[in-house]
Amino acid sequence: MPPEIADLTPPSASGRDLARARWEARDLERVADGLLSPLAGFLIRMESVASSRIEHVEATPVAFARAIGGIKENTSATSMVAAGESITALIQASTETISLDEILAAHQALMHHDAGASEGRYAGQVRDVQNWIGGSQYSPRNALYVPPPPEAVPGLLDDLIVFSNRNDIEPITQAALAHAQFESIHPFTDGNGRIGRALIGAILRRRGVTPHTVLPVASALAADTAHYFALLTAYRSGDALPIISDLALSVETAAREARGTARAFAAYEEAWRARVSPRADSAINTILPALLALPVFTVEQLAQATGVPERNVYRAVETLKEHDVVQAVTERIRGRAYAAMDILDEFDDLDTRIRERITRLRGT
């Protein structure tokens, strides 16, 4: 049974490491500056992809792009988009306080696509059944971890909410412990990992560490899932320091490598413009900046976002296709979806940079 933590005095991690991680997060937003809005959307999608991968939910970049564009896709791609929606829901609602209602709403956003599945009826609801990690699906025998019984969950969640809203704890420490406690409570029948990692971002937002962005810390955690799960096991055994230290390293790494993405975003429009050489009065001049925030789109969606008439958008998109700025990601003609492939490629590039750096720093 996890202990109550509302009044916990956390262990002291390295103040220097925590301060450096907070500085890197602030510096990311400084570097991004006018690109904060499109960068934030990109990083939320990045976090949803990595967080889903920890749960063995994966899809190709094109399948994910199709799902982002609202095109019917496989379950994994749809689930990854839902993870992004849940992260957005929780973080946007958590600027002042963390509440159980917000966590339940995020879980509803994550699991609503499973409405026809066995877990669908539990979307947005605290479990009323026993669950366990490992073992067989029929019995907790030989399970790696058995969370608290369902009757204990509401009280433990209330306690966690109190802890998550304290202001007398270093923010990254608070996010690490809240995440580990949430995973130990395991309040849902499914989706605990993705919601628990979204809670990290929500607390960092509430405490002002990331006022406008979401750090893809899940990419750092996904770099070595055995290491990540060992951190949670150590927490459950009474040693909270490792997960605090590792989250500080993950925040620092994610923020530092995301600065490279911010700089890439600043260069994309110029590079695209150089490829196409549009006339001064061309609709392309209006469309190119919009691709950063809307990397997957239909002609209708791009017209609505830019105010450019659809017929002009269609002609512009055809030109952008000819110059390899965008690519069709659906075969159908009506409602065809397109993607700015440079931005989709950056998902893999950023993930690789984070994975390589965190692996080097951990020495694993």
C-alpha positions in Angstrom: 0.0 0.0 0.0 1.5 3.4 -1.0 2.0 5.7 2.0 0.1 9.0 2.1 2.3 11.9 0.9 0.3 15.1 1.4 2.6 16.3 4.2 5.7 14.5 3.0 9.1 16.1 3.4 10.9 15.0 0.2 14.4 13.8 0.1 17.0 16.3 -1.0 18.3 15.8 -4.5 21.1 17.8 -5.9 20.1 21.4 -5.9 22.6 22.2 -8.7 21.0 19.5 -10.9 17.5 20.7 -10.2 18.4 24.3 -10.8 20.2 23.4 -14.1 17.1 21.5 -15.3 14.8 24.5 -14.5 17.2 26.8 -16.3 17.2 24.7 -19.4 13.4 24.6 -19.5 13.3 28.4 -19.2 16.0 28.8 -21.9 14.0 26.7 -24.3 11.1 29.1 -24.1 13.5 32.1 -24.5 15.0 30.6 -27.7 11.6 29.6 -29.1 10.2 33.1 -28.5 7.7 33.9 -31.4 7.5 30.2 -32.3 6.2 29.1 -28.9 2.7 28.2 -30.1 3.6 25.9 -33.0 6.5 24.5 -31.0 4.2 23.7 -28.0 1.8 21.8 -30.3 4.7 19.8 -31.8 6.2 19.0 -28.3 2.8 17.8 -27.1 2.5 15.4 -30.0 6.1 14.4 -29.4 5.3 13.6 -25.8 2.2 11.6 -26.8 4.3 9.5 -29.2 7.0 8.7 -26.7 4.6 8.1 -23.8 2.5 5.7 -25.9 5.7 3.9 -27.0 6.4 3.1 -23.3 3.1 1.3 -23.4 4.0 -0.6 -26.6 1.6 1.6 -28.6 3.4 2.5 -31.9 2.6 3.6 -35.4 4.5 4.8 -38.4 4.9 8.6 -38.9 2.5 8.6 -41.8 -0.1 6.6 -39.9 0.2 9.1 -37.0 0.0 12.0 -39.5 -3.2 10.5 -41.0 -4.7 10.1 -37.5 -3.8 13.7 -36.6 -5.6 14.8 -39.7 -8.7 13.0 -38.6 -8.3 10.2 -41.1 -9.5 6.8 -40.0 -6.3 4.9 -39.0 -5.2 1.9 -37.0 -5.8 1.7 -33.3 -2.3 2.6 -32.3 -2.2 5.8 -34.3 -5.6 6.8 -33.0 -4.5 6.0 -29.5 -1.4 8.2 -29.9 -3.5 11.1 -31.0 -5.8 10.6 -28.0 -2.8 10.7 -25.8 -1.9 14.1 -27.1 -5.5 15.2 -26.4 -5.3 14.0 -22.9 -2.0 15.7 -22.2 -3.4 19.0 -23.6 -6.6 18.7 -21.6 -4.7 18.1 -18.3 -2.0 20.7 -18.8 -4.3 23.5 -20.0 -6.6 22.9 -17.0 -3.7 22.9 -14.5 -2.3 26.4 -14.7 -3.5 27.2 -11.1 -4.5 23.9 -9.5 -4.4 20.2 -10.1 -7.8 18.5 -9.5 -9.2 15.0 -9.7 -11.9 16.2 -12.1 -9.1 17.4 -14.5 -7.3 14.0 -14.2 -10.6 12.1 -14.9 -11.3 14.4 -17.9 -7.8 13.7 -19.3 -8.4 10.0 -18.9 -11.7 10.3 -20.7 -9.9 12.1 -23.6 -7.3 9.3 -23.7 -9.7 6.3 -23.5 -12.8 7.6 -25.4 -11.6 5.9 -28.6 -11.9 2.6 -26.8 -15.6 3.1 -26.2 -16.4 -0.2 -27.9 -13.7 -2.2 -26.2 -13.8 -3.9 -22.8 -12.0 -1.0 -21.1 -14.2 1.7 -22.7 -16.8 1.7 -19.9 -14.0 2.8 -17.4 -13.0 5.9 -19.5 -12.8 8.8 -17.1 -13.6 6.7 -14.0 -11.6 5.5 -11.1 -11.4 1.7 -11.0 -13.7 -0.3 -8.9 -11.8 -3.6 -9.5 -8.4 -4.9 -8.4 -5.6 -4.6 -11.0 -2.0 -5.7 -11.1 1.2 -5.3 -13.1 2.7 -8.5 -14.6 1.6 -12.0 -13.8 -1.3 -13.3 -15.9 -4.5 -11.5 -16.9 -6.5 -13.9 -14.7 -4.7 -13.7 -11.4 -2.2 -11.4 -9.5 -0.1 -14.5 -8.7 3.5 -13.8 -9.6 2.6 -10.2 -10.4 5.4 -7.6 -10.3 3.3 -5.2 -8.4 -0.2 -5.2 -6.9 -1.7 -1.7 -6.5 -3.9 -0.9 -3.5 -7.5 -2.3 -3.4 -10.2 -0.2 -5.1 -11.7 1.0 -1.8 -8.4 2.6 -0.9 -8.0 4.5 -4.2 -10.2 7.5 -3.6 -8.5 8.5 -0.4 -5.0 8.0 -1.9 -6.0 10.2 -4.8 -7.3 12.9 -2.6 -4.0 12.8 -0.7 -2.1 13.0 -4.0 -4.1 16.0 -5.1 -3.1 17.8 -1.9 0.5 17.0 -2.5 0.4 18.1 -6.1 -1.0 21.5 -5.2 1.7 22.3 -2.6 4.0 25.3 -3.3 6.7 24.6 -0.7 8.4 21.8 -2.7 11.0 22.2 -5.5 8.8 21.7 -8.7 10.7 18.9 -10.4 10.9 17.0 -7.1 7.1 17.5 -6.8 6.5 16.3 -10.3 8.7 13.2 -9.9 7.1 12.1 -6.6 3.5 12.9 -7.8 4.2 10.8 -10.9 5.6 7.8 -8.9 2.8 8.0 -6.4 0.2 8.1 -9.2 1.7 5.0 -10.8 1.7 3.2 -7.5 -1.9 4.0 -6.9 -2.7 2.9 -10.4 -6.2 4.4 -10.2 -7.5 3.3 -13.7 -8.0 -0.1 -15.3 -5.9 1.2 -18.3 -4.0 4.3 -19.3 -2.3 4.9 -15.9 1.2 5.4 -17.5 0.2 7.9 -20.0 -1.9 9.9 -17.6 0.8 9.7 -14.9 3.3 11.1 -17.3 0.9 13.8 -18.3 0.8 14.7 -14.6 4.5 15.6 -14.8 3.8 18.2 -17.4 0.8 19.5 -15.6 2.8 20.1 -12.4 5.7 21.7 -14.3 3.1 24.0 -16.0 1.4 24.9 -12.7 4.7 25.7 -11.0 5.9 27.9 -13.8 8.8 25.7 -15.0 7.2 25.4 -18.5 4.7 28.2 -18.8 4.1 27.8 -22.5 5.6 24.4 -23.6 5.5 20.8 -22.7 8.8 19.0 -22.4 9.0 15.5 -24.0 10.4 13.9 -20.9 8.7 10.6 -22.0 11.3 10.4 -24.7 14.0 10.3 -22.0 12.1 7.8 -20.0 11.4 5.6 -23.0 15.2 5.5 -23.9 15.5 2.7 -21.3 12.2 1.4 -20.0 13.8 -1.1 -17.7 15.6 1.8 -16.0 12.4 3.7 -15.8 10.5 0.9 -14.2 13.3 0.3 -11.8 13.0 3.9 -10.6 9.3 3.3 -9.9 10.1 0.0 -8.1 12.7 1.9 -6.0 10.1 4.5 -5.1 7.7 1.7 -3.9 10.5 0.3 -1.8 11.0 3.6 0.0 13.8 5.1 -2.1 12.4 8.2 -3.8 15.7 9.9 -4.6 16.5 8.0 -7.8 13.4 9.1 -9.6 13.8 12.7 -8.6 17.4 12.8 -9.9 16.4 11.0 -13.1 13.5 13.4 -13.8 15.8 16.3 -13.3 18.2 14.8 -15.9 15.2 14.1 -18.2 13.9 17.6 -18.0 17.4 19.0 -18.7 17.9 16.7 -21.6 14.5 17.2 -23.2 14.7 21.0 -22.9 18.2 21.2 -24.3 17.5 19.0 -27.3 14.1 20.7 -27.9 16.1 23.9 -28.4 17.5 22.3 -31.5 13.9 21.8 -32.7 13.1 25.5 -32.0 16.0 26.5 -34.1 14.9 24.1 -36.9 11.4 25.6 -36.8 12.9 29.0 -37.3 14.8 27.8 -40.3 12.1 25.7 -42.0 10.1 28.6 -43.4 13.1 30.2 -45.0 14.2 26.8 -46.4 10.8 26.1 -47.9 10.6 29.6 -49.3 14.0 29.1 -51.0 12.8 25.9 -52.6 9.6 27.4 -54.0 10.6 31.1 -54.7 7.0 32.3 -54.5 5.8 35.6 -56.0 5.3 38.4 -53.6 1.5 38.2 -54.0 1.4 34.4 -53.9 -0.9 32.6 -51.3 2.2 30.5 -50.5 3.6 33.4 -48.5 0.6 33.1 -46.2 0.5 29.3 -46.1 4.2 28.6 -45.3 4.2 30.0 -41.8 0.9 28.2 -41.0 2.5 24.8 -41.7 4.5 25.0 -38.5 1.4 25.0 -36.4 -0.6 22.8 -38.9 1.9 20.2 -40.2 -1.0 17.8 -41.2 -3.9 19.3 -43.0 -6.6 19.2 -45.6 -7.1 22.0 -48.1 -10.2 23.0 -46.2 -8.4 23.1 -42.8 -5.6 25.2 -44.2 -8.0 27.6 -45.8 -9.8 28.0 -42.5 -6.5 28.5 -40.7 -5.1 31.1 -43.1 -8.2 32.9 -44.5 -7.0 32.0 -48.0 -9.7 30.9 -50.4 -9.8 27.1 -50.9 -9.1 27.3 -54.7 -5.9 29.4 -54.0 -4.9 27.0 -51.2 -5.3 24.0 -53.6 -3.1 25.6 -56.2 -0.5 26.5 -53.5 -0.5 23.0 -52.1 0.1 21.6 -55.6 3.1 23.8 -55.9 4.4 22.8 -52.5 4.0 19.2 -53.5 6.1 19.7 -56.6 8.9 21.2 -54.5 8.7 18.4 -51.8 7.6 20.8 -49.0 4.4 18.8 -48.4 3.3 15.3 -49.3 -0.1 13.7 -49.6 -0.7 11.1 -46.9 -4.0 9.8 -48.1 -5.0 8.3 -51.5 -8.5 9.7 -51.7 -9.1 12.9 -53.7 -11.9 14.4 -51.6 -10.6 15.6 -48.3 -7.1 14.5 -49.1 -4.7 15.1 -46.2 -1.2 16.5 -46.6 1.8 16.7 -44.3 4.9 18.9 -44.1 7.4 16.1 -44.0 10.3 18.1 -42.5 8.2 18.5 -39.4 7.2 14.8 -39.2 10.9 13.9 -39.7 11.8 16.1 -36.7 9.8 13.8 -34.4 12.3 11.0 -35.1 15.2 13.4 -35.0 14.4 14.9 -31.7 13.6 11.6 -30.2 17.0 10.2 -31.3 18.8 13.2 -29.9 17.1 12.9 -26.5 17.7 9.1 -26.4 21.3 9.4 -27.3 22.0 12.2 -24.8 20.2 10.7 -21.9 21.8 7.3 -22.5 25.2 9.0 -22.5 24.5 11.0 -19.3 23.1 8.0 -17.4 26.0 5.9 -18.5 23.7 3.1 -19.5 
